[in-house]
Amino acid sequence: MPLFKPSTLRLLKEAARIPGYPLLERLHGYVYLRWPYLYIGLGLGTHPMARLLAPLAALATRLYPTRPDAHADPDRVTWADSYHGKALPLDEARRLVTVRRDIEIRDLEKVIPYKRARDLVLQSPGRIVALECPCRSAHETPCLPLDVCLVVGEPFASFVLEHHPGKSRLISPEQAVEILEQEDRRGHVHHAFFKEALLGRFYAICNCCSCCCGAMQAQRNGIPMLCSSGFVAELDAAACAQCGLCAKRCQFQALTFEGGVTRLDPAQCMGCGVCVNACPKGALSLRRDAARGEPLELQKLLAGAG
């Protein structure tokens, strides 16, 4: 019986081709993909072993401070630099799961404003796996359905499929689009996730709700693990029917409905577009905001890379 599964060997070989890629990060990436439910459960404090492994969590915090002001060295990498998500409007999420060719776009500093994990590299992008969300799975009463994490491309898709056969399934790009659209209708946010330990690049689109998502909860607690789409919502008060539906859907508390009046706080908005798609009167729209960084617009990035 072989010591490693074929997908593990492929992941390790891919990591070995990256100059200067640390062994510790290779092991970190393996642990993250191999035991995601333990990994996320420990991070959320919901796993039974969380208390037992608290010393390891403390060590990880020293290695990767969780806040930019947690240390005096501005060049030191924080947790947010090594693991983070980029909010995506539905159309851009669709494009990421329906691209028909391999992609290699490096160092997207203006798009992903972190020190690490800024590469958009897709190999066999049509190979997509729907994985049961580790964040939702960590809760006693999670949002449903569970299998809404989309692992895109190789070597990640094969690794997840081979190591989590009961919690993952291979799907087509069309099925991935259907999941994105269904989650959008539920008011959940599409995030393109990047991780330093996973070859420093994009690996998945997660469909996130603030009640379950560890990254969204960290964001609320001052740990900047998510970045804006590059857009911000605008409200046309004259067109608004004051139904309050957008406020119910907003995961970032940017929209509120009190006293029969809808209010928008642009400072809280991440530009995900969920409210735009939910509004029955078309009173909400997205506009570009240069102060929030560049959007992850696949067609423009490909045109620039070409």
C-alpha positions in Angstrom: 0.0 0.0 0.0 1.5 3.4 -1.0 2.5 5.8 1.8 0.9 8.7 0.1 -2.2 9.1 -2.1 -1.6 10.3 -5.7 -3.2 13.6 -4.9 -0.9 14.1 -1.9 2.1 13.5 -4.1 0.8 15.9 -6.7 0.3 18.6 -4.1 3.8 18.1 -2.6 5.4 18.1 -6.1 3.6 21.4 -6.9 4.9 22.9 -3.7 8.4 21.7 -4.5 8.4 23.7 -7.7 8.0 27.0 -5.9 11.4 28.6 -5.2 12.0 29.1 -1.5 8.7 27.6 -0.4 9.2 26.7 3.3 8.7 23.1 4.5 6.6 24.4 7.4 4.2 26.0 4.9 4.0 22.7 2.9 3.1 20.8 6.1 0.6 23.6 7.0 -1.1 23.3 3.6 -1.3 19.5 3.9 -2.9 19.7 7.4 -5.3 22.4 6.3 -6.6 20.4 3.4 -6.4 17.0 5.0 -8.2 17.8 8.2 -10.2 21.0 7.5 -13.0 20.2 9.9 -10.5 19.9 12.8 -8.6 22.9 11.6 -11.6 25.2 11.3 -13.3 23.8 14.4 -10.2 24.6 16.5 -10.1 28.1 15.1 -13.8 28.6 15.9 -13.4 27.0 19.3 -16.2 24.5 18.6 -14.2 21.3 18.3 -13.9 19.1 21.4 -10.1 19.2 21.1 -10.0 23.0 21.1 -9.2 23.3 24.8 -6.6 20.5 24.7 -4.8 22.1 21.7 -5.0 25.6 23.0 -1.1 25.8 23.5 -0.7 25.1 19.8 -3.1 27.9 19.0 -1.1 30.2 21.2 2.0 29.3 19.3 0.3 29.9 15.9 -0.7 33.4 17.2 2.9 34.2 18.0 4.0 33.0 14.6 1.2 34.8 12.8 -0.2 37.8 14.8 -3.8 38.3 14.1 -3.8 42.0 14.0 -1.6 44.4 12.0 -0.8 46.3 15.3 0.1 43.1 17.2 3.8 43.6 16.7 6.3 46.4 15.9 7.7 45.0 12.7 5.6 46.1 9.7 7.2 43.5 7.5 6.2 40.6 9.6 3.3 38.5 8.2 0.0 38.5 10.1 -2.7 35.8 10.0 -4.7 37.9 7.7 -1.9 38.1 5.2 -1.6 34.3 5.1 -5.4 33.5 4.9 -8.0 35.8 3.5 -10.9 36.2 1.1 -11.9 38.6 -1.6 -15.6 39.5 -1.8 -17.0 38.8 -5.3 -20.2 40.0 -7.0 -22.1 37.0 -8.5 -21.0 37.6 -12.1 -17.3 37.5 -11.2 -17.9 34.3 -9.1 -19.6 32.8 -12.2 -16.6 33.6 -14.4 -14.1 32.0 -12.0 -15.9 28.6 -12.2 -16.6 28.7 -15.9 -13.2 29.7 -17.2 -12.1 27.2 -19.9 -8.3 27.5 -19.8 -5.4 27.4 -17.4 -4.5 30.8 -15.9 -1.4 32.1 -14.2 -1.6 35.7 -13.0 0.9 36.5 -10.2 1.3 39.1 -7.5 -2.1 40.8 -7.6 -1.2 43.4 -5.0 -3.8 45.9 -6.1 -6.5 43.2 -6.1 -5.5 41.3 -3.0 -4.0 43.9 -0.6 -2.0 41.5 1.6 1.7 40.6 1.8 1.2 37.0 0.9 -1.1 34.7 -1.2 -2.0 37.0 -4.1 -1.6 34.7 -7.1 -4.5 33.6 -9.3 -3.2 30.3 -10.7 -5.7 27.8 -12.1 -4.8 24.4 -13.4 -7.6 22.3 -14.9 -10.1 24.9 -13.8 -13.0 22.8 -15.0 -12.3 20.3 -12.3 -14.4 21.6 -9.4 -15.4 19.9 -6.1 -18.3 20.9 -3.9 -17.1 20.4 -0.3 -19.2 20.4 2.9 -18.3 23.8 4.5 -16.0 23.3 7.5 -17.4 26.5 9.1 -21.0 25.4 8.8 -20.1 21.9 9.9 -18.6 23.2 13.1 -22.0 24.5 14.3 -24.7 22.6 16.0 -27.4 24.3 13.9 -25.7 25.4 10.7 -27.1 27.1 7.7 -28.0 24.6 5.0 -27.1 23.1 2.6 -23.6 22.2 3.7 -21.8 21.4 0.4 -21.3 25.0 -0.8 -17.5 25.4 -0.7 -16.3 25.2 -4.3 -12.7 24.0 -4.6 -11.5 25.0 -8.0 -8.7 23.4 -10.1 -5.8 21.2 -9.4 -4.0 20.0 -7.3 -6.6 21.0 -4.7 -9.7 19.5 -6.2 -8.3 16.0 -6.5 -6.8 16.2 -3.0 -10.1 17.1 -1.4 -12.0 14.6 -3.4 -9.6 11.8 -2.6 -9.3 12.5 1.2 -13.0 13.5 1.9 -15.1 11.1 -0.2 -18.1 11.3 2.1 -18.1 15.1 2.3 -17.2 16.1 -1.3 -18.4 15.5 -4.8 -17.1 16.3 -8.3 -19.3 18.8 -10.1 -19.5 20.5 -13.4 -19.0 24.2 -14.0 -22.7 24.5 -14.7 -23.5 22.9 -11.3 -21.0 25.2 -9.6 -22.9 28.2 -11.1 -26.2 26.8 -9.9 -24.7 26.6 -6.3 -23.5 30.2 -6.6 -26.9 31.4 -7.7 -28.8 29.4 -5.0 -26.5 30.8 -2.3 -26.9 34.3 -3.7 -30.7 33.9 -3.4 -30.2 32.9 0.2 -28.3 36.1 0.8 -24.9 34.5 1.2 -21.6 36.2 0.1 -19.2 34.8 -2.5 -15.5 35.0 -1.4 -12.5 34.0 -3.4 -10.2 32.5 -0.8 -6.4 32.6 -1.0 -4.0 30.9 1.4 -0.2 31.2 1.8 0.1 27.5 2.9 -1.8 26.4 -0.3 0.9 27.4 -2.7 0.2 31.0 -2.0 -2.7 31.3 -4.3 -6.5 31.1 -5.0 -8.0 27.7 -4.3 -11.7 28.1 -3.5 -14.9 30.1 -3.7 -16.8 29.9 -0.4 -20.4 31.0 0.0 -20.4 32.7 3.4 -23.0 33.6 6.0 -22.0 35.8 9.0 -23.6 33.3 11.5 -21.3 30.4 10.5 -18.2 31.8 8.6 -15.0 32.1 10.7 -13.5 34.7 8.4 -16.5 36.9 8.7 -16.6 36.6 12.4 -12.9 37.4 12.6 -13.5 40.5 10.4 -16.1 41.7 12.9 -13.6 41.3 15.7 -11.0 43.4 14.0 -8.9 40.7 12.2 -8.8 41.9 8.6 -9.2 38.5 6.8 -11.6 39.8 4.1 -11.1 42.6 1.6 -13.7 44.5 -0.4 -14.7 43.5 -3.9 -13.6 47.0 -5.0 -17.3 48.1 -5.3 -19.7 49.8 -2.9 -23.5 49.7 -2.8 -25.5 52.8 -3.7 -29.1 53.3 -2.6 -31.6 55.2 -4.8 -34.0 56.4 -2.0 -36.6 57.5 -4.5 -36.9 54.0 -6.0 -36.7 52.2 -2.6 -40.0 50.5 -1.6 -38.9 50.4 2.1 -39.5 46.6 2.2 -36.4 46.0 4.4 -35.5 42.9 2.4 -32.0 44.2 1.6 -31.3 44.8 5.3 -32.3 41.2 6.1 -29.9 39.9 3.4 -26.8 42.1 4.2 -24.2 40.0 5.9 -22.0 43.0 6.8 -24.6 45.1 8.6 -24.2 47.9 6.0 -27.9 48.1 5.5 -30.4 48.7 8.3 -34.2 49.0 8.3 -35.6 50.9 11.3 -38.8 52.9 11.6 -39.8 51.9 8.1 -36.7 53.5 6.6 -33.8 51.8 4.8 -30.3 53.2 5.5 -27.0 52.4 3.9 -23.6 52.7 5.7 -21.0 52.7 2.9 -18.2 52.3 5.4 -19.5 48.8 6.4 -20.2 47.7 2.8 -17.9 45.1 1.2 -19.4 45.4 -2.3 -20.6 41.8 -2.5 -23.8 42.7 -4.4 -26.1 40.4 -2.5 -28.4 43.3 -1.7 -28.5 44.4 -5.4 -29.7 41.0 -6.5 -32.3 40.9 -3.7 -33.9 44.3 -4.3 -37.3 43.8 -6.1 -37.3 47.5 -7.2 -33.8 47.9 -8.5 -33.1 50.6 -6.0 -29.6 49.3 -5.2 -26.6 49.2 -7.5 -22.8 48.7 -7.2 -20.3 51.4 -8.2 -16.5 51.3 -8.3 -14.7 52.8 -5.4 -11.0 53.3 -6.1 -10.3 53.6 -2.4 -11.2 50.0 -1.9 -8.7 48.4 -4.3 -9.1 46.8 -7.7 -11.9 44.3 -8.3 -11.1 40.7 -9.2 -12.4 41.0 -12.7 -11.2 37.9 -14.6 -11.7 39.2 -18.1 -9.7 42.4 -17.4 -7.0 40.5 -15.6 -6.6 38.1 -18.5 -6.5 40.9 -21.0 -3.8 42.7 -19.0 -1.8 39.5 -18.6 -2.0 38.8 -22.3 
